[in-house]
Amino acid sequence: MTHHHPPQPLSRRSLVLALSLLGLSAPLLLGGCGRRDMAPNSNFVLLDGSQISTADFKGRVTLVNFWATTCVSCVQKMPYLVSTYNKFKDRGFETVAVAMSYDPPAWVLNFAQTRQLPFKVALDNTGQIAQAWGDVRLTPTTYVVDKQGRIVSQFVGTTDFVALHQLIERLLAQS
């Protein structure tokens, strides 16, 4: 006699992994029923040696992008992140590009300098930041954090920049 088990719903991570393996964009609105996850309390070491923390995001809409210099789609996405940052930076928008732990710091520095990245670039030397933000392994993985420090959206793989800009506009308009 065989027992049939009802299919279990996919976890968020399994769904993201499945979609990314298919090469599909996975914009995920996190939470549901009004509950939103707070951004983890992380300290980011920037390329210039200074540090910022998640607490510094309060009152600003912040995009946190996990990427690597060896990730083709991350490199292709960078000009769009630059234009997004430039479009919204004067209205209380921040961007932090977090290089993965396996990315050689010299490569990250060279990339940031040669492409003149206008936003903050952080090194995740130990992998602790990626771990804290949901065990990020796939790049690019992008989070949008609202003014209250809640993660409101996550994009894995390609990003729909039209939808992203609409979301940022909405979040910037909120008090």
OpenMM code with the backbone's topology and positions (N, CA, C; nanometers):
from openmm import Vec3, app, unit

residues = "MET THR HIS HIS HIS PRO PRO GLN PRO LEU SER ARG ARG SER LEU VAL LEU ALA LEU SER LEU LEU GLY LEU SER ALA PRO LEU LEU LEU GLY GLY CYS GLY ARG ARG ASP MET ALA PRO ASN SER ASN PHE VAL LEU LEU ASP GLY SER GLN ILE SER THR ALA ASP PHE LYS GLY ARG VAL THR LEU VAL ASN PHE TRP ALA THR THR CYS VAL SER CYS VAL GLN LYS MET PRO TYR LEU VAL SER THR TYR ASN LYS PHE LYS ASP ARG GLY PHE GLU THR VAL ALA VAL ALA MET SER TYR ASP PRO PRO ALA TRP VAL LEU ASN PHE ALA GLN THR ARG GLN LEU PRO PHE LYS VAL ALA LEU ASP ASN THR GLY GLN ILE ALA GLN ALA TRP GLY ASP VAL ARG LEU THR PRO THR THR TYR VAL VAL ASP LYS GLN GLY ARG ILE VAL SER GLN PHE VAL GLY THR THR ASP PHE VAL ALA LEU HIS GLN LEU ILE GLU ARG LEU LEU ALA GLN SER".split()
positions = [
    Vec3(0.0840, -0.1178, 0.0000),
    Vec3(0.0000, 0.0000, 0.0000),
    Vec3(0.0889, 0.1247, 0.0000),
    Vec3(0.0684, 0.2134, -0.0944),
    Vec3(0.1497, 0.3348, -0.1001),
    Vec3(0.0718, 0.4506, -0.0405),
    Vec3(0.1437, 0.5331, 0.0263),
    Vec3(0.0826, 0.6527, 0.0852),
    Vec3(0.1132, 0.7706, -0.0053),
    Vec3(0.0122, 0.8456, -0.0389),
    Vec3(0.0333, 0.9657, -0.1191),
    Vec3(0.0332, 1.0867, -0.0260),
    Vec3(0.1411, 1.1593, -0.0329),
    Vec3(0.1514, 1.2800, 0.0488),
    Vec3(0.1144, 1.3990, -0.0375),
    Vec3(0.0353, 1.4916, 0.0166),
    Vec3(0.0030, 1.6109, -0.0618),
    Vec3(0.1311, 1.6893, -0.0897),
    Vec3(0.1393, 1.7529, -0.2050),
    Vec3(0.2605, 1.8295, -0.2347),
    Vec3(0.2807, 1.9417, -0.1334),
    Vec3(0.4026, 1.9578, -0.0921),
    Vec3(0.4345, 2.0632, 0.0027),
    Vec3(0.4615, 2.1931, -0.0742),
    Vec3(0.4185, 2.3069, -0.0187),
    Vec3(0.4482, 2.4322, -0.0879),
    Vec3(0.5995, 2.4548, -0.0907),
    Vec3(0.6462, 2.5148, -0.1980),
    Vec3(0.7883, 2.5456, -0.2082),
    Vec3(0.8259, 2.6535, -0.1083),
    Vec3(0.9412, 2.6399, -0.0477),
    Vec3(0.9906, 2.7479, 0.0365),
    Vec3(1.0292, 2.8630, -0.0559),
    Vec3(1.0402, 2.9818, 0.0009),
    Vec3(1.0774, 3.0987, -0.0788),
    Vec3(1.2119, 3.0736, -0.1484),
    Vec3(1.3084, 3.0174, -0.0744),
    Vec3(1.4402, 2.9933, -0.1315),
    Vec3(1.4330, 2.8921, -0.2461),
    Vec3(1.3542, 2.7846, -0.2284),
    Vec3(1.3406, 2.6838, -0.3343),
    Vec3(1.2780, 2.7431, -0.4592),
    Vec3(1.1778, 2.8283, -0.4392),
    Vec3(1.1115, 2.8935, -0.5521),
    Vec3(1.2087, 2.9840, -0.6272),
    Vec3(1.2842, 3.0643, -0.5517),
    Vec3(1.3819, 3.1547, -0.6129),
    Vec3(1.4864, 3.0748, -0.6899),
    Vec3(1.5357, 2.9664, -0.6287),
    Vec3(1.6362, 2.8831, -0.6936),
    Vec3(1.5805, 2.8226, -0.8222),
    Vec3(1.4591, 2.7702, -0.8156),
    Vec3(1.3979, 2.7085, -0.9336),
    Vec3(1.3818, 2.8108, -1.0458),
    Vec3(1.3324, 2.9287, -1.0116),
    Vec3(1.3130, 3.0324, -1.1139),
    Vec3(1.4462, 3.0779, -1.1730),
    Vec3(1.5474, 3.0941, -1.0859),
    Vec3(1.6752, 3.1431, -1.1370),
    Vec3(1.7430, 3.0386, -1.2251),
    Vec3(1.7254, 2.9108, -1.1924),
    Vec3(1.7838, 2.8064, -1.2764),
    Vec3(1.7183, 2.8047, -1.4146),
    Vec3(1.5935, 2.8485, -1.4199),
    Vec3(1.5232, 2.8587, -1.5480),
    Vec3(1.5555, 2.9897, -1.6190),
    Vec3(1.6372, 3.0738, -1.5533),
    Vec3(1.6732, 3.2015, -1.6133),
    Vec3(1.5626, 3.3042, -1.6041),
    Vec3(1.4705, 3.2830, -1.5121),
    Vec3(1.3581, 3.3753, -1.4986),
    Vec3(1.3830, 3.4728, -1.3853),
    Vec3(1.3307, 3.5902, -1.3998),
    Vec3(1.3365, 3.6892, -1.2934),
    Vec3(1.2427, 3.6460, -1.1819),
    Vec3(1.2815, 3.6718, -1.0600),
    Vec3(1.1968, 3.6339, -0.9480),
    Vec3(1.1764, 3.7525, -0.8542),
    Vec3(1.0939, 3.8508, -0.8942),
    Vec3(1.0661, 3.9579, -0.7988),
    Vec3(0.9709, 3.9049, -0.6932),
    Vec3(1.0151, 3.9039, -0.5712),
    Vec3(0.9320, 3.8486, -0.4651),
    Vec3(0.8961, 3.9586, -0.3673),
    Vec3(0.7703, 3.9802, -0.3487),
    Vec3(0.7272, 4.0710, -0.2430),
    Vec3(0.7266, 3.9890, -0.1159),
    Vec3(0.8036, 4.0337, -0.0204),
    Vec3(0.8203, 3.9551, 0.1011),
    Vec3(0.7093, 3.9837, 0.2001),
    Vec3(0.6931, 3.8951, 0.2934),
    Vec3(0.5969, 3.9162, 0.3999),
    Vec3(0.4639, 3.8552, 0.3660),
    Vec3(0.3691, 3.9381, 0.3313),
    Vec3(0.2323, 3.8908, 0.3101),
    Vec3(0.1502, 3.9261, 0.4320),
    Vec3(0.0245, 3.9522, 0.4132),
    Vec3(-0.0658, 3.9898, 0.5220),
    Vec3(-0.0121, 4.1101, 0.5984),
    Vec3(0.0595, 4.1981, 0.5295),
    Vec3(0.1067, 4.3196, 0.5942),
    Vec3(0.2330, 4.3022, 0.6769),
    Vec3(0.2764, 4.1794, 0.7005),
    Vec3(0.3971, 4.1571, 0.7798),
    Vec3(0.5190, 4.1664, 0.6890),
    Vec3(0.6131, 4.2482, 0.7289),
    Vec3(0.7346, 4.2610, 0.6495),
    Vec3(0.8539, 4.2325, 0.7390),
    Vec3(0.9526, 4.1661, 0.6848),
    Vec3(1.0726, 4.1322, 0.7606),
    Vec3(1.1609, 4.2553, 0.7749),
    Vec3(1.2131, 4.2747, 0.8948),
    Vec3(1.3085, 4.3824, 0.9156),
    Vec3(1.4416, 4.3427, 0.8513),
    Vec3(1.5098, 4.4408, 0.7966),
    Vec3(1.6427, 4.4141, 0.7408),
    Vec3(1.7344, 4.3721, 0.8553),
    Vec3(1.8199, 4.2717, 0.8316),
    Vec3(1.9095, 4.2278, 0.9391),
    Vec3(2.0066, 4.3383, 0.9787),
    Vec3(2.0461, 4.3368, 1.1036),
    Vec3(2.1406, 4.4360, 1.1526),
    Vec3(2.2801, 4.3967, 1.1042),
    Vec3(2.3285, 4.4654, 1.0021),
    Vec3(2.4583, 4.4328, 0.9422),
    Vec3(2.5497, 4.5533, 0.9440),
    Vec3(2.6787, 4.5257, 0.9554),
    Vec3(2.7800, 4.6296, 0.9391),
    Vec3(2.8481, 4.6071, 0.8056),
    Vec3(2.8527, 4.7128, 0.7254),
    Vec3(2.9108, 4.7050, 0.5921),
    Vec3(3.0436, 4.7796, 0.5926),
    Vec3(3.1524, 4.7106, 0.5530),
    Vec3(3.2828, 4.7749, 0.5385),
    Vec3(3.2945, 4.8179, 0.3927),
    Vec3(3.3053, 4.9490, 0.3726),
    Vec3(3.3103, 5.0049, 0.2372),
    Vec3(3.4524, 5.0038, 0.1832),
    Vec3(3.4630, 5.0227, 0.0530),
    Vec3(3.5942, 5.0162, -0.0132),
    Vec3(3.6936, 5.1177, 0.0424),
    Vec3(3.6423, 5.2318, 0.0917),
    Vec3(3.7338, 5.3340, 0.1460),
    Vec3(3.7699, 5.3062, 0.2919),
    Vec3(3.7233, 5.1918, 0.3452),
    Vec3(3.7560, 5.1550, 0.4829),
    Vec3(3.6535, 5.2027, 0.5846),
    Vec3(3.5633, 5.2925, 0.5442),
    Vec3(3.4606, 5.3390, 0.6377),
    Vec3(3.3550, 5.2310, 0.6550),
    Vec3(3.2684, 5.2502, 0.7530),
    Vec3(3.1639, 5.1518, 0.7797),
    Vec3(3.0292, 5.2205, 0.7901),
    Vec3(2.9273, 5.1479, 0.7467),
    Vec3(2.7896, 5.1886, 0.7709),
    Vec3(2.7174, 5.0651, 0.8229),
    Vec3(2.6032, 5.0873, 0.8841),
    Vec3(2.5250, 4.9740, 0.9322),
    Vec3(2.3824, 4.9873, 0.8827),
    Vec3(2.3076, 4.8818, 0.8994),
    Vec3(2.1672, 4.8829, 0.8599),
    Vec3(2.0937, 4.9976, 0.9291),
    Vec3(2.1326, 5.0298, 1.0521),
    Vec3(2.0679, 5.1384, 1.1269),
    Vec3(2.0805, 5.2721, 1.0522),
    Vec3(2.1872, 5.2876, 0.9741),
    Vec3(2.2073, 5.4118, 0.8979),
    Vec3(2.1063, 5.4270, 0.7848),
    Vec3(2.0342, 5.3204, 0.7510),
    Vec3(1.9341, 5.3252, 0.6436),
    Vec3(1.8059, 5.3947, 0.6887),
    Vec3(1.7838, 5.4049, 0.8198),
    Vec3(1.6560, 5.4576, 0.8713),
    Vec3(1.6252, 5.5928, 0.8080),
    Vec3(1.5011, 5.6056, 0.7639),
    Vec3(1.4575, 5.7309, 0.7026),
    Vec3(1.4902, 5.7410, 0.5547),
    Vec3(1.5586, 5.6406, 0.5012),
    Vec3(1.5940, 5.6391, 0.3598),
    Vec3(1.5409, 5.5103, 0.2967),
    Vec3(1.5123, 5.5151, 0.1692),
    Vec3(1.4809, 5.3932, 0.0941),
    Vec3(1.6161, 5.3417, 0.0442),
    Vec3(1.6463, 5.2162, 0.0711),
    Vec3(1.7793, 5.1634, 0.0400),
    Vec3(1.7699, 5.0376, -0.0445),
    Vec3(1.8546, 5.0323, -0.1455),
    Vec3(1.8681, 4.9140, -0.2288),
    Vec3(1.9988, 4.8462, -0.1888),
    Vec3(1.9912, 4.7190, -0.1509),
    Vec3(2.1106, 4.6413, -0.1158),
    Vec3(2.1249, 4.5330, -0.2222),
    Vec3(2.2356, 4.5395, -0.2960),
    Vec3(2.2571, 4.4496, -0.4094),
    Vec3(2.3786, 4.3604, -0.3834),
    Vec3(2.3558, 4.2297, -0.3767),
    Vec3(2.4659, 4.1326, -0.3636),
    Vec3(2.5105, 4.0945, -0.5038),
    Vec3(2.6401, 4.1047, -0.5312),
    Vec3(2.6913, 4.0866, -0.6660),
    Vec3(2.8351, 4.0351, -0.6609),
    Vec3(2.8890, 4.0056, -0.7779),
    Vec3(3.0296, 3.9643, -0.7901),
    Vec3(3.0830, 4.0116, -0.9246),
    Vec3(3.2110, 4.0411, -0.9281),
    Vec3(3.2730, 4.0858, -1.0533),
    Vec3(3.2740, 3.9740, -1.1569),
    Vec3(3.2665, 3.8484, -1.1114),
    Vec3(3.2690, 3.7328, -1.2016),
    Vec3(3.1295, 3.6943, -1.2506),
    Vec3(3.0276, 3.7658, -1.2048),
    Vec3(2.8886, 3.7360, -1.2403),
    Vec3(2.8491, 3.8234, -1.3594),
    Vec3(2.8305, 3.7602, -1.4752),
    Vec3(2.8028, 3.8339, -1.5990),
    Vec3(2.6776, 3.9198, -1.5867),
    Vec3(2.5694, 3.8615, -1.5331),
    Vec3(2.4453, 3.9394, -1.5234),
    Vec3(2.4579, 4.0527, -1.4211),
    Vec3(2.5432, 4.0350, -1.3191),
    Vec3(2.5674, 4.1435, -1.2223),
    Vec3(2.6347, 4.2611, -1.2912),
    Vec3(2.7353, 4.2302, -1.3723),
    Vec3(2.8100, 4.3333, -1.4444),
    Vec3(2.7174, 4.4052, -1.5433),
    Vec3(2.6313, 4.3285, -1.6116),
    Vec3(2.5364, 4.3877, -1.7063),
    Vec3(2.4352, 4.4769, -1.6350),
    Vec3(2.4019, 4.4436, -1.5111),
    Vec3(2.3009, 4.5164, -1.4349),
    Vec3(2.3554, 4.6469, -1.3759),
    Vec3(2.4876, 4.6574, -1.3583),
    Vec3(2.5467, 4.7728, -1.2890),
    Vec3(2.5080, 4.9085, -1.3491),
    Vec3(2.5126, 4.9260, -1.4827),
    Vec3(2.4740, 5.0582, -1.5359),
    Vec3(2.3303, 5.0966, -1.4985),
    Vec3(2.2420, 4.9991, -1.4884),
    Vec3(2.1029, 5.0253, -1.4496),
    Vec3(2.0942, 5.0646, -1.3024),
    Vec3(2.1784, 5.0015, -1.2184),
    Vec3(2.1825, 5.0392, -1.0774),
    Vec3(2.2365, 5.1811, -1.0621),
    Vec3(2.3358, 5.2155, -1.1447),
    Vec3(2.3921, 5.3509, -1.1422),
    Vec3(2.2849, 5.4529, -1.1806),
    Vec3(2.2113, 5.4265, -1.2890),
    Vec3(2.1093, 5.5230, -1.3326),
    Vec3(1.9942, 5.5302, -1.2317),
    Vec3(1.9603, 5.4174, -1.1694),
    Vec3(1.8566, 5.4180, -1.0654),
    Vec3(1.9018, 5.5036, -0.9473),
    Vec3(2.0258, 5.4823, -0.9050),
    Vec3(2.0801, 5.5604, -0.7930),
    Vec3(2.0790, 5.7091, -0.8275),
    Vec3(2.1292, 5.7434, -0.9456),
    Vec3(2.1365, 5.8844, -0.9848),
    Vec3(1.9986, 5.9483, -0.9950),
    Vec3(1.9003, 5.8704, -1.0364),
    Vec3(1.7638, 5.9224, -1.0517),
    Vec3(1.7017, 5.9591, -0.9166),
    Vec3(1.7299, 5.8785, -0.8122),
    Vec3(1.6585, 5.8940, -0.6854),
    Vec3(1.7436, 5.9439, -0.5685),
    Vec3(1.8763, 5.9556, -0.5858),
    Vec3(1.9656, 5.9833, -0.4724),
    Vec3(1.9339, 6.1146, -0.4006),
    Vec3(1.8851, 6.2145, -0.4723),
    Vec3(1.8572, 6.3440, -0.4099),
    Vec3(1.7246, 6.3457, -0.3344),
    Vec3(1.6534, 6.2326, -0.3366),
    Vec3(1.5221, 6.2262, -0.2709),
    Vec3(1.5218, 6.1302, -0.1520),
    Vec3(1.6408, 6.0926, -0.1038),
    Vec3(1.6462, 6.0047, 0.0135),
    Vec3(1.6615, 5.8586, -0.0219),
    Vec3(1.7296, 5.8320, -0.1344),
    Vec3(1.7513, 5.6944, -0.1802),
    Vec3(1.8988, 5.6614, -0.1676),
    Vec3(1.9278, 5.5428, -0.1166),
    Vec3(2.0663, 5.4967, -0.0992),
    Vec3(2.0831, 5.3620, -0.1678),
    Vec3(2.2037, 5.3337, -0.2122),
    Vec3(2.2367, 5.2039, -0.2705),
    Vec3(2.3657, 5.1531, -0.2078),
    Vec3(2.3651, 5.0248, -0.1708),
    Vec3(2.4862, 4.9590, -0.1223),
    Vec3(2.5045, 4.8323, -0.2058),
    Vec3(2.6165, 4.8260, -0.2781),
    Vec3(2.6495, 4.7073, -0.3575),
    Vec3(2.7455, 4.6229, -0.2739),
    Vec3(2.7018, 4.5022, -0.2368),
    Vec3(2.7801, 4.4160, -0.1486),
    Vec3(2.8471, 4.3069, -0.2325),
    Vec3(2.9799, 4.3144, -0.2414),
    Vec3(3.0550, 4.2136, -0.3165),
    Vec3(3.0632, 4.0855, -0.2334),
    Vec3(3.0411, 3.9726, -0.2997),
    Vec3(3.0399, 3.8433, -0.2313),
    Vec3(3.1790, 3.8096, -0.1749),
    Vec3(3.1812, 3.7220, -0.0756),
    Vec3(3.3048, 3.6903, -0.0042),
    Vec3(3.4123, 3.6294, -0.0945),
    Vec3(3.3690, 3.5604, -0.2016),
    Vec3(3.4672, 3.4955, -0.2898),
    Vec3(3.5252, 3.5918, -0.3945),
    Vec3(3.4755, 3.7136, -0.3976),
    Vec3(3.5212, 3.8113, -0.4964),
    Vec3(3.6500, 3.8770, -0.4452),
    Vec3(3.7616, 3.8669, -0.5197),
    Vec3(3.8865, 3.9279, -0.4719),
    Vec3(3.8709, 4.0790, -0.4540),
    Vec3(3.9031, 4.1320, -0.3345),
    Vec3(3.8849, 4.2750, -0.3084),
    Vec3(3.9499, 4.3648, -0.4145),
    Vec3(4.0656, 4.3255, -0.4669),
    Vec3(4.1324, 4.4078, -0.5694),
    Vec3(4.0458, 4.4183, -0.6955),
    Vec3(3.9770, 4.3103, -0.7303),
    Vec3(3.8889, 4.3120, -0.8482),
    Vec3(3.7709, 4.4050, -0.8249),
    Vec3(3.7150, 4.3973, -0.7019),
    Vec3(3.6001, 4.4813, -0.6672),
    Vec3(3.6399, 4.6284, -0.6727),
    Vec3(3.7549, 4.6604, -0.6133),
    Vec3(3.8039, 4.7983, -0.6134),
    Vec3(3.8265, 4.8469, -0.7562),
    Vec3(3.8912, 4.7644, -0.8383),
    Vec3(3.9169, 4.8002, -0.9775),
    Vec3(3.7857, 4.8232, -1.0531),
    Vec3(3.6894, 4.7355, -1.0321),
    Vec3(3.5590, 4.7481, -1.0988),
    Vec3(3.4911, 4.8787, -1.0589),
    Vec3(3.4886, 4.9051, -0.9274),
    Vec3(3.4212, 5.0256, -0.8766),
    Vec3(3.4886, 5.1524, -0.9294),
    Vec3(3.6221, 5.1505, -0.9384),
    Vec3(3.6952, 5.2688, -0.9852),
    Vec3(3.6808, 5.2878, -1.1358),
    Vec3(3.6997, 5.1808, -1.2129),
    Vec3(3.6953, 5.1958, -1.3585),
    Vec3(3.5552, 5.2287, -1.4072),
    Vec3(3.4523, 5.1825, -1.3358),
    Vec3(3.3134, 5.2121, -1.3755),
    Vec3(3.2589, 5.3326, -1.3021),
    Vec3(3.3418, 5.3919, -1.2150),
    Vec3(3.3037, 5.5105, -1.1378),
    Vec3(3.1670, 5.4918, -1.0703),
    Vec3(3.1541, 5.3831, -0.9958),
    Vec3(3.0283, 5.3555, -0.9259),
    Vec3(3.0034, 5.4678, -0.8248),
    Vec3(2.8873, 5.5340, -0.8350),
    Vec3(2.8612, 5.6513, -0.7506),
    Vec3(2.8068, 5.6182, -0.6116),
    Vec3(2.7709, 5.4912, -0.5902),
    Vec3(2.7102, 5.4521, -0.4626),
    Vec3(2.8104, 5.3758, -0.3775),
    Vec3(2.7664, 5.3389, -0.2579),
    Vec3(2.8527, 5.2681, -0.1635),
    Vec3(2.8759, 5.1245, -0.2108),
    Vec3(3.0018, 5.0816, -0.2040),
    Vec3(3.0380, 4.9443, -0.2390),
    Vec3(3.1037, 4.8827, -0.1158),
    Vec3(3.0498, 4.7689, -0.0737),
    Vec3(3.0985, 4.7021, 0.0470),
    Vec3(3.1585, 4.5667, 0.0121),
    Vec3(3.2534, 4.5238, 0.0946),
    Vec3(3.3145, 4.3915, 0.0816),
    Vec3(3.2590, 4.3020, 0.1915),
    Vec3(3.2118, 4.1861, 0.1547),
    Vec3(3.1622, 4.0889, 0.2528),
    Vec3(3.2688, 3.9804, 0.2674),
    Vec3(3.3842, 4.0176, 0.3239),
    Vec3(3.4996, 3.9271, 0.3296),
    Vec3(3.4698, 3.7936, 0.3955),
    Vec3(3.3895, 3.7953, 0.5005),
    Vec3(3.3646, 3.6733, 0.5778),
    Vec3(3.2398, 3.5987, 0.5310),
    Vec3(3.1564, 3.6634, 0.4504),
    Vec3(3.0311, 3.6027, 0.4096),
    Vec3(2.9201, 3.6207, 0.5119),
    Vec3(2.9478, 3.6918, 0.6203),
    Vec3(2.8485, 3.7090, 0.7274),
    Vec3(2.7302, 3.7937, 0.6829),
    Vec3(2.7545, 3.8924, 0.5957),
    Vec3(2.6438, 3.9780, 0.5513),
    Vec3(2.5479, 3.8960, 0.4651),
    Vec3(2.6031, 3.8225, 0.3682),
    Vec3(2.5190, 3.7380, 0.2823),
    Vec3(2.4408, 3.6371, 0.3675),
    Vec3(2.5052, 3.5819, 0.4691),
    Vec3(2.4397, 3.4863, 0.5589),
    Vec3(2.3222, 3.5528, 0.6310),
    Vec3(2.3462, 3.6724, 0.6831),
    Vec3(2.2430, 3.7437, 0.7601),
    Vec3(2.1226, 3.7819, 0.6734),
    Vec3(2.1470, 3.8074, 0.5455),
    Vec3(2.0402, 3.8516, 0.4554),
    Vec3(1.9719, 3.7331, 0.3875),
    Vec3(1.9655, 3.6210, 0.4526),
    Vec3(1.8897, 3.5079, 0.3998),
    Vec3(1.9770, 3.4063, 0.3303),
    Vec3(2.1038, 3.3988, 0.3704),
    Vec3(2.1979, 3.3031, 0.3118),
    Vec3(2.2042, 3.3206, 0.1597),
    Vec3(2.2346, 3.4434, 0.1182),
    Vec3(2.2430, 3.4761, -0.0245),
    Vec3(2.3563, 3.3976, -0.0889),
    Vec3(2.3242, 3.3223, -0.1931),
    Vec3(2.4251, 3.2492, -0.2701),
    Vec3(2.4181, 3.2830, -0.4177),
    Vec3(2.3004, 3.3207, -0.4641),
    Vec3(2.2820, 3.3530, -0.6055),
    Vec3(2.3027, 3.5024, -0.6276),
    Vec3(2.3777, 3.5356, -0.7315),
    Vec3(2.3971, 3.6765, -0.7642),
    Vec3(2.3465, 3.7007, -0.9057),
    Vec3(2.2925, 3.8192, -0.9312),
    Vec3(2.2648, 3.9240, -0.8327),
    Vec3(2.1387, 3.8947, -0.7516),
    Vec3(2.1446, 3.9306, -0.6242),
    Vec3(2.0272, 3.9297, -0.5380),
    Vec3(2.0133, 4.0710, -0.4835),
    Vec3(1.8958, 4.1295, -0.5034),
    Vec3(1.8734, 4.2689, -0.4691),
    Vec3(1.7551, 4.2811, -0.3734),
    Vec3(1.7766, 4.3566, -0.2666),
    Vec3(1.6720, 4.3839, -0.1685),
    Vec3(1.6377, 4.5319, -0.1710),
    Vec3(1.5100, 4.5636, -0.1498),
    Vec3(1.4669, 4.7014, -0.1321),
    Vec3(1.4169, 4.7133, 0.0110),
    Vec3(1.4720, 4.8122, 0.0825),
    Vec3(1.4407, 4.8341, 0.2232),
    Vec3(1.3703, 4.9694, 0.2355),
    Vec3(1.2569, 4.9717, 0.3061),
    Vec3(1.1820, 5.0967, 0.3193),
    Vec3(1.2419, 5.1855, 0.4285),
    Vec3(1.1816, 5.3029, 0.4476),
    Vec3(1.2343, 5.4017, 0.5424),
    Vec3(1.2325, 5.3525, 0.6866),
    Vec3(1.1470, 5.2536, 0.7152),
    Vec3(1.1392, 5.1986, 0.8504),
    Vec3(1.2347, 5.0807, 0.8708),
    Vec3(1.3109, 5.0467, 0.7670),
    Vec3(1.4072, 4.9376, 0.7808),
    Vec3(1.3509, 4.8005, 0.7510),
    Vec3(1.2343, 4.7952, 0.6833),
    Vec3(1.1736, 4.6669, 0.6477),
    Vec3(1.2092, 4.6304, 0.5043),
    Vec3(1.2381, 4.5016, 0.4816),
    Vec3(1.2611, 4.4528, 0.3461),
    Vec3(1.1243, 4.4414, 0.2798),
    Vec3(1.1047, 4.5151, 0.1709),
    Vec3(0.9740, 4.5130, 0.1040),
    Vec3(0.9775, 4.4353, -0.0269),
    Vec3(1.0963, 4.4129, -0.0814),
    Vec3(1.1045, 4.3394, -0.2066),
    Vec3(1.2415, 4.2759, -0.2213),
    Vec3(1.2427, 4.1655, -0.2958),
    Vec3(1.3679, 4.0960, -0.3254),
    Vec3(1.3622, 4.0528, -0.4715),
    Vec3(1.4681, 4.0816, -0.5450),
    Vec3(1.4809, 4.0380, -0.6838),
    Vec3(1.6017, 3.9465, -0.6919),
    Vec3(1.5841, 3.8282, -0.7481),
    Vec3(1.6970, 3.7377, -0.7698),
    Vec3(1.7130, 3.7220, -0.9203),
    Vec3(1.8363, 3.7389, -0.9679),
    Vec3(1.8590, 3.7345, -1.1121),
    Vec3(1.8288, 3.8702, -1.1727),
    Vec3(1.7693, 3.8691, -1.2900),
    Vec3(1.7418, 3.9953, -1.3583),
    Vec3(1.6368, 4.0756, -1.2809),
    Vec3(1.6469, 4.2055, -1.2940),
    Vec3(1.5557, 4.2956, -1.2248),
    Vec3(1.4700, 4.3682, -1.3264),
    Vec3(1.3418, 4.3771, -1.2989),
    Vec3(1.2507, 4.4579, -1.3790),
    Vec3(1.2650, 4.6017, -1.3279),
    Vec3(1.3450, 4.6829, -1.3998),
    Vec3(1.3756, 4.8169, -1.3502),
    Vec3(1.2559, 4.9108, -1.3563),
    Vec3(1.1616, 4.8864, -1.4456),
    Vec3(1.0393, 4.9674, -1.4477),
    Vec3(0.9627, 4.9454, -1.3173),
    Vec3(0.9439, 4.8189, -1.2809),
    Vec3(0.8752, 4.7861, -1.1554),
    Vec3(0.9548, 4.8364, -1.0350),
    Vec3(1.0868, 4.8241, -1.0408),
    Vec3(1.1716, 4.8704, -0.9316),
    Vec3(1.1552, 5.0208, -0.9120),
    Vec3(1.1585, 5.0970, -1.0210),
    Vec3(1.1449, 5.2428, -1.0114),
    Vec3(1.0077, 5.2808, -0.9559),
    Vec3(0.9042, 5.2079, -0.9965),
    Vec3(0.7697, 5.2349, -0.9438),
    Vec3(0.7655, 5.2090, -0.7929),
    Vec3(0.8296, 5.1001, -0.7498),
    Vec3(0.8352, 5.0674, -0.6079),
    Vec3(0.9108, 5.1752, -0.5312),
    Vec3(1.0258, 5.2179, -0.5820),
    Vec3(1.1059, 5.3214, -0.5150),
    Vec3(1.0251, 5.4506, -0.5046),
    Vec3(0.9576, 5.4899, -0.6139),
    Vec3(0.8726, 5.6102, -0.6120),
    Vec3(0.7696, 5.6006, -0.5004),
    Vec3(0.7026, 5.4852, -0.4918),
    Vec3(0.5999, 5.4639, -0.3904),
    Vec3(0.6574, 5.4743, -0.2495),
    Vec3(0.7728, 5.4110, -0.2291),
    Vec3(0.8344, 5.4109, -0.0957),
    Vec3(0.8869, 5.5486, -0.0568),
    Vec3(0.9417, 5.6231, -0.1528),
    Vec3(0.9912, 5.7576, -0.1241),
    Vec3(0.8764, 5.8512, -0.0868),
    Vec3(0.7586, 5.8269, -0.1432),
    Vec3(0.6411, 5.9126, -0.1159),
    Vec3(0.5846, 5.8886, 0.0234),
    Vec3(0.6156, 5.7732, 0.0825),
    Vec3(0.5641, 5.7431, 0.2162),
    Vec3(0.6420, 5.8206, 0.3213),
    Vec3(0.5712, 5.8573, 0.4290),
    Vec3(0.6407, 5.9329, 0.5337),
    Vec3(0.7071, 5.8406, 0.6326),
] * unit.nanometer
topology = app.Topology()
chain = topology.addChain("A")
for resn in residues:
    res = topology.addResidue(resn, chain)
    for name in ("N", "CA", "C"):
        topology.addAtom(name, app.Element.getBySymbol(name[0]), res)
